[in-house]
Amino acid sequence: AYMTGSNANLIAVAFILSMSGSRIYYTDWLFASFPIVVVAMIISWYIGPRFVFKIPPEQQAPVVEGGLEKMKEKLLEMGPVTVGEKKAIAIFGLVIVLWVTDKLHMSVLGFEVSAVMAAFIGAVIALFPKVGLLKWNEADIPWHLMLFSCGAYAGGLALNDTGAARWLVGSLFDQLNIQPGVNFWLVYCVVITV
């Protein structure tokens, strides 16, 4: 549902921008995909435990030894929110605010902060000495995911540069009989759904 939910979403946004010249903002993506995600979650919630991962009736209600009192005890053991936890909340909150307000950046800040740049700002603050949460050597960075992202992005650029992406989308539009001048939101919803 969220533009930043996966690398594929960010690549799709880049494709839409390069092919149509229309920028897809965080809230545009959310409003277009959220209903689809909600319907998919409801279907999965119904199908999953009944057909894919069958749950016996005796395990369908959660059971915790000690009940609610044990949960309260564990909560007290955790203690108050630490300074590090408050920093993490503030950094993540800043990134989310930058993501959600992307349509307002130009009018308020005078420049735009992309979703990727907002995440990068959060990472830099988290690694910043004395202010951040981690030292660089403590960061457990999933390099395989970064390499995959770079490869996917390079593949996307190759599809764009060779014209293969434009041909594929043009073929899809021809198959769906979508003509120039069709309502933008109709085309947008069809492309996002596909």
N, C-alpha and C positions, 0 to 999 in steps of 0.2 A: 504493500500500500504506500510505502514511503519511497521517494526518489533515491534516498540513500540506503535503502534496504538491501540492495545488492549491486554488484558491479554492472550487471546486465542492465539495470535501470539507468545508470549513469551513461552507459554506452548508447542506449536507446535515445536518451535525451540529446546526446551529442549528434547522433544520426538525424534526428528530427530537425535540429538546428542547422546542420550542414546541408540537408536536402531541401528543407522548406524555408529556411531563414527565420522561422518562428521559434522564439525561445520558450521553452517549457519551464515554468517556475515550480518551485517546491509545492506550493498550494494547488497549482493546476494539476500536477501529477497526483496529489493526494485526493482531490475531489473526483478525478476521473477513475482512479483505481480502487479507492476505498469501497465503493459498493460491490465491486467484483470480488474483492478480498473477503468482505463480510459474507457474501453468498457462498463463496468457496469454503470459508470456515464453518458455516452452518452445515453445509453438505458433508464436509469432512467429519464434523462432530457427530453427525448422525451415522454416517457409513463406517467410520473408523472402529468404534467399539462394538458395533453389531456384526461386521463382516470381516474386517481386516485383522484387528487385534481384539478378539472376543474376551470380554472381562466377565468372570463369573459373578453372579449376583452378590455373593458375600464380600467381594472386593470392590463393589461399586461405590460404597460409602467410605470416605477416608477414616482410618482408625489410627489414633496416635496414643501410645502408652502414656497414661497420666492425663490425657485430655487437655483441655484449655489451660488448666493450672500449670502443666508442664511447659506449654508454650509461653505463658507469662513469666515463668521462672527463667527460661532460656533468653527471653527478651531482656530481663533484668541483668543477666550475666553479660550480655553484650555491652552494657554500660551506655553512657551518653555518646552522642555523635562526636567523633574525633575531628581534629583540625584537618587532617588529610581527607576525611570523608566530606567535610564541608568544602574543601578546595575542589574535590572531584565533582561535587554537585554544582558548584559555581562554574567550573570549566565546561562541563557538559551542558549546563543551562545556557551559557553563552553560545555554544555551537548550535543548539536547538533554536535559540532566538535568531541567530544569523540565517539558519535554514528557512525558518518559517516566514521571516520578514524580507525575503529576497526581492520581492516586488517593490519594496519601499527603499531599498538601498540607494538607488540613483537620486531620488528626491531628498532623502535625509542625509546621506553621506557624500553624495556627489560622485560615487563610483559604485560598481556592483561587486559583491563578494559571492563567488560561485559556491555551490555545495561542497565541492572538493576543497576550495580554499578555506572555507569555514572549518572543515574537519582538520585541515593542516594547521590553522591557527590554534585550534584546541590542542593538537599534538605538540606544537611548539611550546605553548604555555605549560603543558603537563611536564615537559622535559626541561623547562627553564630553571636555572639554578636558583635555589632559595624560595622561589615562588611556586614551582611545580611540584609534582608528586614523585617523579622518578628521576634517577640518573640514567644517562644514555645506556650504560652497560647493564642496567637492570631491566631495560625494556625488552620484553619478549615479543619481538616483531615476527609475524608469520611471513618469512621471505617467500615461501612457495606461493602464497596468495598474492603477494606483490608481483611476482614473476608472471603468474597467471593473468593478473589484471593488465600488465604491460603487454603480454601476448595477445589478449583479447582486444585491447585498444589498438595495437598494431594491425591486427587482422581487420578490425573495423575500419581503420584508416585505409588499408589496402582495398577493401570493398568499395569504399567511397572514391578513392583515387582512380580506380580502374573503371568506375561507372557501374560496377556489378550491383551495388546497393540500389542505385537509381533505377536500373533495369528491373530488379526484383520488385521494388515498390510499384513501378509503372505496370509491370505484369500483374501484380496483385490488384491494382486499381482497375485495370482492364477486365480482369476476371470478375471482379465485383461490380463492374459497370459503373464506376465512380467517374463522373465527368467533371471537367474544370468548372468552377463556380458553385460547387456543392458546398453546403454549410460546413464551415471549419470544424465545429464541434462534432458533427456526425462523422467526418473523416477521422478526427482525432480519436474518438471513442472506438471506431473500427480498428484503427492502427494499434491502439493500446491493447485492445482485446486480443488481436492476432498476436 
